[in-house]
């Protein structure tokens, strides 16, 4: 696929193991990456992918095994050495400083100097060259990172890696915050790197991306290599079976139908320029999807409903009672629950226990004589975790130790404990594997069937078409369509999501 010498692997991982107290996170992992290839690394949450890449990047020290870079052993537990040897990692949460310029971000930690002073002109000149190499000269080295779209920030992170003369680039869920156009831009950058001989480890839960960008695939499960060297066009069903150890026959549960009782009414909700004159209802027992392209105003709409942001106009009613604007505490009291888009930074306190995270909005029910009844709190939390099949369901465990899918269950458990009536879910399956997705879909359907109203924002149109009673489509801050879930298709939802001035001939020809 690439005109480079692939006879010597740029990375070899041999029998790698990592033991934590009571947990063996890696248990004999083997795989290699050739120069000039994209090697996709797949596996369910908790499979050991993050531990593996942290071992290769030097962030943690493995218990057993060895790591070779271009045939030479890599010292373990030494991030600076890994970088010096050309191993760079771009994590899902980009490690950029938003208040720095692009040039300052690219050379952060290894800035060129002219005597005792920073050589800012050299930084800008070399950053321009790196961006040109990535075919992104349009990004100004003087621009501040916070002013860039997510796709441009990804490019800056890649330029930062190239500034270390990278030979192996590890990318952890690089497309999770990008729209389809931005993903294609990212793929173009990756292809340019592999054409120059850079080896790429590409981690993704989006199986449709694998044949589009990958060369080979390795699958991890329970800390072990269960398959390696698979071709990138391996059928999705086969990859899923390797990941979860069983067939996933039905991805989506039966579609909730909904009842007559109106739980949530949104009328003329406006916050310019993000949300404009939005009105809809949510009934008990239904899942209402909200789709649209990145920037359509979906997340902003949920924040307005919940009261995190002040509205310019409009009204929100829960079970007929109006909610005051910008008062999230009142929304909670009225029976609204929110699972935010970024659960790690916005929805969870990662270094707190499961018990404290779940009970946080309902802590008053466990207070006796000004003291918290810890045992009652843990018992109540444990019951909700058990109902949601959370692994582990130990209330005293720290949230950070759980996989992404189980962290999402902790957020859901919080609102079940609170007995909320309406759940606002923003990207509820982002960053979780296909097995965990199936579980979350079932939980959402079960909650709706139990009489809750669910509003579900998702960037995955297939997910909305498969899960929702109705799908509302947003474009440029407005609701532009409502589609019956039973009749919804990805193509139809996309037609409504794109601007009417854009050509849809390609969509007409899409399969």
N, C-alpha and C positions, 0 to 999 in steps of 0.2 A: 504493500500500500504506500510505503514511503521510500524515497530514494536515498536511504541511509543504511549504513552497516548495522545489522541487527544481530550479528553473530555473538557478541558479548553482551550479556544482560547488564543494564545500568543498575539494576537492583536485584539482589537475591536474598530472600528470607528463608532461613533453614531452621525447622523444628523450633520455632519461637514459642516461648511460654512466659506467662506472667501470672504470678500467684499473689493474691491479696488474702488477708485473714479470712478464711472460710470460703473464699471464692477463687476459682481458677479462671481468670478472664481470657487467657490464651492458653491453648493446650496442644501445642505442636503444629503451628501454622507454617505452611510452605507455599511460596509463590515467587515469581520473578517478573520483572518488567524489562522489556527490550528497549533499546534506544529507538526513538522514533515511533513508538506505538502508544495507543491509549488503552491501558489495561483497566477495565471496569471492575470495581470491588463491590460486591453485593452481599447482603445478609440482613436478617431481621434485626430489629433493635435488640441490643444485648448480645449480638453475635461476636463482638470483639473488634469491630472495624476501627472504632475510635482508639482503643488501646493499641492496636497494631500501628496505626499511623503516628501515634505519639511515641512509640518505641523507635520507629524509623526516623522521626524528626528529632529525637534526643530528649523529648520532654519527660519521658519516664524510662526507667531502666528495666529491661526484661529480666526474668528469673533464669531462663535457660535459652539456648539457641544462639544463632549468630546472624548478623546482617552484613552483607557485602555490597559495596558501591563500586561499580566498574571493576569487580574482581577483588577488591581490597577490603579487609574487615573494617567496619565502621565502629569507632569507639561508642559505647552506649552511654546514655544519660548525659550527653554533651550537646545541647542545641547549637552552640556556636561552631562546634566541629562539623555537625551535620550541614549547617549553612555553608561553611567554608569548603566542604566537599561537594557542594552543588545540590543539596537536598533542601527544597523549600516547600512549605505547606501553607495552603490557603484554607482556613477553617470556615465553617458555615457562618459563624458570626465574625464578620470581617474585622481584623485588628487594625483598623485605621483610626487616626486621631482626626476628628471632624474639623477642628479649628486650625489644623495645619494646611498648608498649600499642598498641591499634588507633588511638587518637587521635594518638599520637605518630608512628605510621607514616604516617597519612594526611597529616599536615602536615610530615613530615620535609623539611627544607631550606627551608621557607617558613613557619616557625612564627609565629603571632601573638604580639606582645609587649605588655606593659603596663609602659611605661618600660623599664628594663634587664632585666626578668624575663619569662620565658615566661608567657603568659596561658593556663594549662592549662584553666581553666574555659571560655574561648572555644573552645579546641581541642575539648574534649569536646562542647560545645553544637553547634558546626558539624559535627562528625563525626556526631552523632546525626541532624542534619538531612539530611546526605548519605545516611546509611544508610536513613532514612525515605523519601527520594526513590527509593532502590533497592528499597524494600519489604523491608528487612532490619533492622527496628528491634530484632530479637532479638539482634543482635550488640552486645555492650557495648563502648562506647568505652574502658572501663577494662581490658578483657580483654587478656592478652598474646597476641601473634600466634601463638606456638608452641602455644597451647591450642586453636586453631581447626582445623577440618577443612579440607582443600584447597579445597572450594567456597567456604567462608566467607573464606578467604584471598584467593581470586579477587575476591570482592566488595569486600574491603578495598582491593585494588589498583585496582579500578574507582573506588571512592570517592576514592582518592588522585588519580586522573586528573581526576575531577570537581572536586576542590578547586582545580584550575587553570582552571576554566571551559572545559572541553574542548569543542572543536567537531569534532575528528576523533580517534577512538580506534582505535588499531591493536592487534589482539589476535593474538598468535603462538601457535598451538596451545593455545588456552585450555582445551580439553576433555580434553587428553591424560592428566590425572591424576584425572579425575572419573568417577563411575559414572553410569548412565543417569538416575537421579533428579536428581543434581547438575547434569547437563548441561541438563535441562529448566529447572532453577532459573536457570542461567546464561543460557539463551535468554530467559527472562522478563525478566531484567535488561537484556539487549541490546535487547529490544523496547521497553522503557520509555525507553531512551536515544534510540532512533531516532524514537520518537513525539514527543520533544522537539526533534528536528531535528539530533541528533548524527549525523555520518557515521561508519560503522564499516568498517574493513578487517579481514576475518576470514580468517586463514590456518589451513588444516586439511588433514590427509591423509585424514580420514574423509569420504568422498564422500557417505555417507548423511546427513551433517549439512547439506549444501549446500542442498537444496530445503527443509529444515525451517526454516532461519534466513536464507538469503540472498535477495537481490533480483537481483543480476547477478554474473557471474563473469568474471575475467581469468585467463588461463593463460600462465605463463612457461615457457620452455625454453631452455637454453643462453644465458641472459642476455637473451633477446629476448621480446617480446610476440608470441605465436603466435595468440592469440584474445582479444578483449576485448568486453565488453558482452553476453556470452552470458546467456540467461535461466537462473535458478537450477535450473529443472527440466530442463535439458539432460540427456539420458540419460548414465548413468555411462560406458558404453562409448565414447561420443563424447569425453567429458572425458579418459578414459584415453588414447585415441588422440592427442589434442592434446598431452598431457603427455609421452608417451614416443615419439611419432612412429611408432607401429605398433600393431597390435591385440595385446592380451594375451588370447589365446584360452583358455588353461588357467591359471587362477590357482594351483591346487594340483597338485602332482605326484602320481604314484601313491602310495597310502597304504602305508607300510612295514608288513610283517606280523609281523616279529619271529621269534625262534628259541626254543630251549629253555634256553639258558645264562642263569642268573640272575646279573646283574652287581651289582645294588643291592638290598639288603633293608632295609626300614625297619620296625621293630617297636615299637609302643607309644610312639612319640615324643611327648613332652609338654614344653611350656614354658607354664605358665599365665600369663595367660588366653588367649594367642594360639593355641596349638596343643595339642590334647588327644587323646592315645591314637591317634595316626595310624600305620597299618601298610599297607604295600604293597610290591610287588616291581617291578623293571624288568629286562627281559630284553634280551639282545643283539639289536640290529636292530629295536627298536621305539621309537616316539615316544609317551610317556605324557603326556597333557595334564593340567593341573590348573586347573580353573575354579572360579568362585565370585564373589560380589559383592565390592566393595571392603571390606576389613576382615575377610574370611573367614579370613585366616591363611596365604594362599598364599606370599607373600614370606617370612614368618616361618618357614614350613616349610622352604624352601630354605636359609635361613640356618642352621637347626638341623642339617640334613643335612650341610652343608658345614663346620660347626664354627665359624661366626662367633659364634654365641651358645651359652651354656651350656644344656643341657637339664635338666629336672627329673627325667625318667625316659625309659626307652626305649633302643633300640640301633640302630645303623647298621652294616651290613656291606657291604663292597665285595669282590666275588668270594669271599665266604665269610669274610673277615677282618674282625673288629670294628674300628671306628674309635673312638678316645678322644673324649670329649665336649669341645667347645670348642677343638679343635686344627686350625685350617684348614691349617696346613703339613702335618700328617699326612694330611689329606684329599687334598691335591695329590699327595703321594707315593704314595697308594693308587690314584690314577687318576681323581680327581674334578676337574671343571672347572666354574667358575661364570661366567656372563655376567649381571651384576646388572641390576636394573631401570633404574637411572640410570647409564648407561655413562659419562657425562661426569664425574660426581663420584665414582663408586665403581669404575668399571672401567678407566679410562684416565688416563694422565698426559698431559694435552692438549698441553703444551709440550715433550714429549719426542718423539723420532723414532719412526717406525713400528718400526724395528729394536729399539729399547730397550723399547718397549711389548710387543712380541710375545715377546721372549726373556726377559722379566723372571722368570717362574717357573721357567725352565730355564737360568739363566745359567751354572750350574756346568759344563755341557757344553762351553762355549766358553772356559773358563779354562785357560791353559797357563802353568805356572811363575808363578803368582800374577797373571798378566796376562790380560785378555780379548783373544782373537783376533777383532778387529773385522771382518775380512774374512769369516771363517768364519761369524760371527754374521749379517752382512748377507746372505750367500749363502743360508743356511738360511731366514732370514726371507723373502727374496725369493721362494723357491720356494713357501712356503705362501701368500704374498700372490697369487702368480700362479695357483695352483690355485683360489683363491677368487675370482679375477677382480676383485681389488681395484683401484680406480682412484683415484689412481695407485698403482702397486706399487713405487715407489721407496722402499727402506728408510730413506733419509735424510730423507724428507719429514716435516714436523711433523704430528702427529695432528690438531691443531686445524683444519688447513686442509682436512680431508676432510669430505665430506657425512656425514649421519647413517648412511645405509646402509653406506657404506664404513668408517666407524668401527666399526660392528657386526662387519664382516668382520675387522677387526684383532683384536677380542676373540676371535673364533672361531679365527683363525690362531694365537693364543697357545696355545690348548689342542690344536690339531692338532700344533703343534711339540712340545708336551709329551707327545704320544701318550696322551692321557687315554682312559679307557674309558667314562666316564659324563659327559655334559654336562648341567648344570643351567642352563636358559635362562629368565630372568625377563623377560617382555615383550620378546622378541627383535626384534619389528618395530615397537615404539613409536617414533613420530616419523619413520618413513621412508615414502617414497612408494610407490605401488602397483607401479611397476616394480621398485624395490629389494626390496619384499616378495616378489615372485615369485622373485627370485634367492635370497633368504634361505630361502624355503620349499624350493627345490630343494636348497640346500646342506644343510639339516637332513635332508631325505630321503636325500641321498647319504651323509651321515655314518651314518645309521641302517643303510642298506643295506650299508655297509662294516663293520658289526658293532658300532658304538657303541650304547650305551643313551642315550636322550635323554629328559629330563624338561622339559616346556615349560609354563610358566605364562603365561596370557594372559587379558586382560580381554575380548577379542573372541571371543565364543562361536562365531561363524561360522568363525573361524580354527581353533579347537580341533576343531570338527566336520569341517573340511576336511582337516586335517593329521594327526590323531593315530590311532594304533593303538587306544588306549583313552583314555577321559577320566575322571579322578577329579574329583568335585565336592565342594568344601568349603563348609561353612556354620558360622559361629561357632566356628572352630577345629577342627572335626571333619570327617572324610571321611564323607559321607552317601550317596554313590552312585558306582558304576562303570558306565560306559556304553561299549559297543563302538563304536569310531570309525566303522565302516561304517554303523551305524544311528543315530548321534548327529545331532540337529538342535538348532538354537538354542533352540527352544521347549522341548524336553525338558530340555536342560541348565539352562535358566532355571527350570523347574519345580522341579528339585532344589535350585537355589541359593537360592531365596527361602524364608523361614521358613514352616513348615507352618501357622502361624496366620494368615498373610496370605492374602487372597482371591486365587484364581487364575482367576476367571471371565474376566477380560480376556485372560489368557494362552490360555484355551481358544478365545476368539474370534479370536485373532491369526492372520494369514495364514501 
